[in-house]
Structures are given as structure tokens and as C-alpha cells.
């Protein structure tokens, strides 16, 4: 399965939940997570998607730590539909 397939699945699931999964691009800040997920009720998470078995680069991991240090949820190395479903359950439960 390709990363783009997992990303499309995330978008579909978030849209079905009434949320938004914005592509997150921040000029001058390389390595930021792929998606900013906004769900009803003020739920927010940053998501780094990967092809199965791939891991975040050192730069991506550093950005993830920075975002987490501000108190936000960051889900890294999401490489399957099962992990997409799990992260959405976790975000909703908070």
C-alpha cells in the first residue's frame, strides 16, 4: 500500500466524521507533519503518514517533538488503515 492510499483513507474517514484533514505545509519549516486533523468538538491532531514500514526522518521527529512540547497530539509513522482508525478513536476520546 502506498502512502497516498493511507492519506486518502484518512481524509475520507475524517470527512465522514464531519471534520477536516488539511494538508499541512509550512514554508520555512521543513519536516512538519503531513496533515492537520480537525474534528468536531475542538479535537485537533497532527499526523505524519508513511508507506508501510517507513519511519520519520530525524528532521520530522524533531518537528514532532516541538509540536508535542506545545501540548498538541502528534501521531507519527501512521502506515496503515488500522493505525488511522486507532488514532481517530484516540483523538475523539479526548
Residue, then its C-alpha position, 0 to 999 in steps of 0.5 A: x500500500x502506498x502512502x497516498x492510499x493511507x492519506x486518502x483513507x484518512x481524509x475520507x474517514x475524517x470527512x465522514x466524521x464531519x471534520x477536516x484533514x488539511x494538508x499541512x505545509x509550512x514554508x520555512x519549516x521543513x519536516x512538519x507533519x503531513x496533515x492537520x486533523x480537525x474534528x468536531x468538538x475542538x479535537x485537533x491532531x497532527x499526523x505524519x503518514x508513511x508507506x508501510x514500514x517507513x519511519x520519520x526522518x530525524x528532521x520530522x521527529x524533531x518537528x514532532x517533538x516541538x509540536x508535542x512540547x506545545x501540548x498538541x497530539x502528534x501521531x507519527x509513522x501512521x502506515x496503515x488503515x488500522x493505525x488511522x482508525x486507532x488514532x481517530x478513536x484516540x483523538x475523539x476520546x479526548 
